[in-house]
């Protein structure tokens, strides 16, 4: 155990010496999203009653999709909103109520909390449902769970389903444990790894093709693919996909640092660097002090108003992650080793996020990042064989 701790400290020093600036959001003009290619779908929407599954990422350049379609004479009847709400400013896990959009007066139906799936009533007088949400390609990011529920509802009610595809900013690798169905939940509904390497349209093809929808239903699905994108492209998001993913560094760190949501530690919610800071009061690791406070998108953060000590991961940019192509377990392992009460380190939520209890047990028994990654490989290879059957873009090399 002593040698393992020394190795982890050496790795931490290595990470901290690779100092770079956090990578911000910005335009990526060589890629056109599905929504931007209006000439490919407007004629299909004429004289149809349309429902939109959208949020704060659903833009055509600088105009929200809802406003764009209305300006083109499309009969938009209602909006379905996923976690974080239609405008994308609600806390993670916060129960969003149904409401009306103040600008368009359209009804907004929340697909979160106790109403995750559109009902028969929700889809009455709707001809086609359009899904246009920017994902980050991580299993426990709940937009793909919403995608599945919407597909099931469309299949059951015989509604057309159209996806305006968007690039996957983590679509250039796959990694992590494949979910054990014993731990199926809204943060993990299918047996896929944490980083699964598919766009929303590809994931929809996967759900349909592998008969993974409820009762093996088939959803009549069409899509508008992105232009200029494949799985080798390192796509930079034009805007934040949710309140606490504030830059591309956070997006790249998310598959690794979100696992800390299943521990007592702070991962920076309530600071300017959520998912980029890790620590707790009295930590023996790190040189960075931070104090979480209540703020929009983080109304009751862990260790609110308490000074934490830990590590600042905002020093990494895309190049570091592109070289590694992996989920980083070193930070999780090292904090487990120094946490004062190891019996309290892993909460019940950790297994849901990991999709398995084995990751927790491997860390408890002292296995290294490398050893755990080696254990994942057989399941990853098997998953990738299935994944490749449903790809709509050239795969990563």
N, C-alpha and C positions, 0 to 999 in steps of 0.2 A: 504493500500500500504506500510506503514511503517513497519508493522509486516511481510509482505512478504519479504521485503528487508533484515530485520534482520535474518529471517529464511534462506535466500539464503546465507548470509555471514557465518552463522553457518555451512551450508552444505559445503561451500567452504573450511573452516578451517578443516572440517572432511576429505575432499578429500586430502588436502595438507598434512595432517598428516599420510596418508597411503603411505609413501615414499618407493619406490622400483625402481629398475633399469629398463629402457626400454628393452623389450625383442627383441633380434636380430633374424635374419633369420638363418636357419641351416638345416642340414640333418634330415630327418624323416624316418629312414630306415625300419620301420614296414609297411610303405605304398608304394606300387608300382603304379605309375600312368599308365594310359592307354598306353601312348607312350612307356614306358619302357618295355612293354610286347610284344616285336617284334615278338615273335613266334606265336602270335595270329592273326597277320594281314599281315605279309610280303607276304605270298603266295597269298593273295587276291589282292595285288597291282601289281604283276608281269604282264607284258604286258599291263599295263594301263597307260594312260596319267593322271598325278596327278597334282592338284593344292592344295597349302597349305595355310590355314588361320592361320598365326603364328606371334609371336612377340618375344621379348627378354626373355620370360619365357618358350619358347617351346624347352626344353632340355630333352635329355635322359642322365642322369647323367651329365657329363661335356661336352657333344657334342650337338650342336644344331640339332633339328630334320631334318632340311634341309640337313645338312652335313651327318647325319646318314643314311638317306634314299638314298642319292646319292651314298654313299659308299657301300650300299647293292644292287646297280644296279637298283633302282627304277627310273622310268622316270618322274622326277619332271619337270614340264613345266613352272610353274610360282608361285609367292608368292603374296598372298593378305595380306595387312598390316592394322591393325585397328588404332584407336587413339594412339598417341605416336610413331607410325612408327614400322618398322620391327625390328630395333635394340633397340627400346624402349626408346629413349633419347629425344624425342620431347616434347615441352610444351603441357600441356592440352589445347585443343581447337585450337592448331596450325595446319594450313592447310598443309598436307603432299603431296608433288608432287610424281607422278609416277617416277620410276627410275630403276636402275639395281643394284643388289647386287655385291659389289666389289669383293667378294670372289668366288662366284659361277657363276657370270655373268647372273643369272636368272633375268627376268623382275619382278619388284615389282610394284604391282597395289595398290594404296592407297584406302582404304574403309573409307575415312573420308572426311570432307568438303562437296563439291558438288557431290561426287561420293561415296555414302555410300553403294550402292548395286551393285554387279557384273552385268554387262550387257551381252546381248547375245554374243557380240563380245569377252568379257572377257572369256566366257566359251566355246568358239569355240575350238574344238579339245581337250577338257578335258572330261575324262570319270568319274572321281571321285574327289570330293573336301573333303579335310581333315581339320577339325578344331581342333587345339591344342593350347589353350590359358589358362593360369592361371587366374582365376577370383577371386574376393574377396567377392562375394555374396551380393552385394549392388546394388539396382535398378539404381541409377544414375551413376554407373561405366559402361561405355558405351560398354564394350565388349559383353554384352548380346544383346544389340541393333544390333551390327554387326552380332552376331549369327543369329538373326531373319532375317535380310536382306539376309544373305547368304542362309539360308534355303528357303526363298521365291524364290530367284534366281534359286536354284537347282530344286525346284518344278516346276517352270515355264519352265525351259529348260531341264527337265527330266534327271537330273544328279544325280548320287549316292552321298550320303553325309555320311561321317564317322567322328565320334567324338572320339578323344582320351581323355577320361575323366580325370579330375583332381579334387582333394578334394576342398571343400569350407571351407576356414579358418574361416568364420563366419556362418557356416552351422549348428550350434548347438542351434539356437534359431530363432524366427521370431519376428519382431517388426516394428512399425512405421505406419503412415497412409497409407491406400490402395489408390493408385493413382486414381483420378477422371479423366476420359478420356478427360475432358475439358482441362486438362493440359498435354496431350500427347505430347512428344517431343523426341529427341534423347537421353535425359537423363531420359526418362521414357516412354516406349512405351506400357506397359501393366498395367492392374489394379492389381498390386501386391504391398505389403508393401515395405518399404525401405530395410529391411532385410528379405529376402524371403526364405532362407533355402533350396536351391537346388543347385546341381552341374550343370555344363553345359549340360551334357547328360540328367539329370532330367528336366532341363528347356526346352530342346528341345522336350522331351516327353510331357511336359505341353503345349507347343505351338501347337504341332500336335494334341494332344488329346482333347484340348479345342477348336480346330479350330480357332486359333488366328492369323494364317498367313493371308496375304492379300487374299481376296476372298475365305477364308476358305480352302485354298490350303493345300495339304498334301505333305510333303517332305519325300521321301524315305530315312530313317535315320537308320544307325546302329552305334554301339558304342563298345568301349573297356573299360570296367569298371575298376576302381581302385581295387587293392587287398589290404586288410587290413584296409579298410576305412569304417566307417559308420558315422552317424550324431552326435554321441557322441564323436568322435575323435577330439581332438583339434590340428589340423594339423599345423605344422610350415612350412612356405614357404621356399624353398631353396634359392630363390633370389627375389629381389624386383619386384612386378608386374607392376609398372610404376615409372617414375622418382621421384615422390614426396611421395611415400609410402616407406620409407627407413628402416623400421623395423616392427616387429609384433605389437608393441604398436600402431603405426600409423594405421595399418590395422584394429585393434580393435576399434580405435577411429574414424575411417573414417565415419561410418554411422552417428555419432553425429556431428563431427566437420566440415564435408563437407557442412552442412547446412549454415555455416558462409560464404560460397561462395556467398550466396544470401544477404549479408549484406555489409556495407562499411568496415568491420573489416579485419585485416590481420589474416590468420590462419597459418602463418609461412612460406609461400612460399618465397623463396629467403634467407632462413636460413638453418641451419643444422637440423632443426626439423619441417618440414612442416607437417601440420595436428596435431601437438603436442603443438603448441603455438597459443594463441589467444590474440589479443590486438589491441590497436590503440594509436596514440599520444594523451597524456593527459588523458588516462584512469584513473578512480578512483578505479579500481579493479586490484588486483594482485601485485606481488613484482618482477616480471621478466621483465627486459628490453631487447629488441632485435631490431636489425636494418636490415630489408630486403634489399638485394642487388641483382642485376642482376647476374644470374649464369645459367649454363646449366640446362634445365628443368624448369627454372623460369626466363625468359628473361626480364620480365617487371612486377615484383611483386607489389602488393598493398603496398603503403607507401614506395616505394623504396628510400633508403638512408635517411629515417626518423626514429628517435628513437621511438619505440612503448613501451608501458607498458601493461602488461597483466599477463596471467597465463601460467604456464608450466605444461603440462599434461603428459610429458614423464616419470614422476615418477611412473606411473602405469604399471604393467605387466599383463600377461594373467590371473592370478588368480583373480584379481580384477574384470575383465570383465566376467569371467566364473561364478562368484558368482552372478553378477547383471543380466546378460542376458537381456540387454535392451539398447535402445538408450537413451543417457543422454541429457535432455533438460535444466537442471539447469544452465549450462554455458550460453546457449542462452538467457534464461530468465533474468539472472542477468546482462548480458551486455546490454540487451534492457533497463532495469531499469535505468542504469547509463549513457546511451548514450545521449549526449547533445541535439540532434535533433531527437526525436523519429519518426517524419514524414519521415525521411530519412533513418531509420534503415533497413527496408525491401525493397529490390529492386524487380523489376518484376521477376528476375531470381529465387528468393526465392520460389515462388509458383510452379515453374517448378521442383525444387529440392524436395520440400515437396510433390508435386503431388496433392496439394490441397491448397485452400486459408484459410481453417479453422484453420490450425496450427498458422498461422500469427495472425488471429483474436483472437484465444484463448490466445495467449501471450499478445496481446494488452489489453485484458480485465482482465488480472491478474490471469488467471488460473494457477495452479501449475503443475509441472511435473507429479505428481500422478494423478491429475484430468484429464489431457490430455491423459495419458496412459489408464485410465479407459474408456474414450470415444472411443479409438481405438479397444477395445476388441471385440465387436460384429463383425466388419468387419474382424478382424484377425482370429476369430474362423471360420467364413464362408470361408475365403481364405484357411485356413489350411485343411478344409475338402476336398477342390479341390486339393490342393497340395499333400496330402497323396496318391491320386489315381495314381500319376505319379512318386513316389519315386522308386529308383532302389537300395537303401541301407536301412538298418535298421534306423528308425527315432530316434531323440534324445528323452531322457526320461524327 
